[in-house]
Amino acid sequence: MTTAAAAEGPREGYCIEDLAVGMSASMSRTIGEAEIVLFAGISGDVNPIHLSESYAQGSVFKGRVAHGMLTAGLISGLLGARFPGPGAIYLGQTLAFKAPVRIGDTVTVTATVTDINAERRRVTLKTVCAVGETVVIDGEATLLVPRRG
């Protein structure tokens, strides 16, 4: 299995001709208070399970948790900025939320190419978000990837 380099900053993305089944890339991000508050403000999701420790203590999670879609948004960051990167267009994403993400958790996002339709320029990737060995989100993304030239 080949691992794509996780270059920093803007760059040219992978073209359909550059990709092969089994290629993968990962990136990690620590979720802090700022990310949760900013996401609440941007999304309008001010559910107290995310923002109020006293409320969240009485929940099934026994404490505050990050928004599931905040964590899922990290998948978009990996796919749009790094692998396949700039030029790729998101067509679809499935998500299964498996476990909570808490303030201070470092989430590692991994995308692995599982299918390529070169004629239609479609790529399917298995997408996984994990905190340590615990999978917190499992899913599949479909992207439109540019051709070279």
Phi, psi and omega in degrees: 000135179264143177250130179286142177291139180262079181290148178270141173078179183297143177197173174287142179276175175287143173266164182304326181291341182275345189264150176217149176303134181101341176296145179211165176210154180222158170210156180235150178211134176270131181269120180244180178305316183299316180298319181293314180295316179297317179296320177301316180293318181290316186275337186083001179275092181255030177307130183295347175299336180264333193244342185239111180298319182296319177295312185295332178300330180273002182268174176300335182274345180058033178160168182296147176227153176289155174299136177301322182286336172297312178298316179298329178299336177295332176298315179301321178299316179295311184291321185279331185255336188232313188210107003287342172095196183310135182102337178281143180241125178292127176251331181189159180207130169255149181220136170235116181276120188254328184202157181283157171248132182249161177304130181095348178288142173260120181261129174253124180257131178231134175238132182232128179292125179247340180202144177228128171245091186297323181299317181267357181063032180257137177233135175251135181230138169283131181239130182225133170248132182223148170246108188063232179269358183269120175285124179257331174219136175235138181193190180215135179244148173238131183230152169263123186243135183292157171273158177292140176076000000 
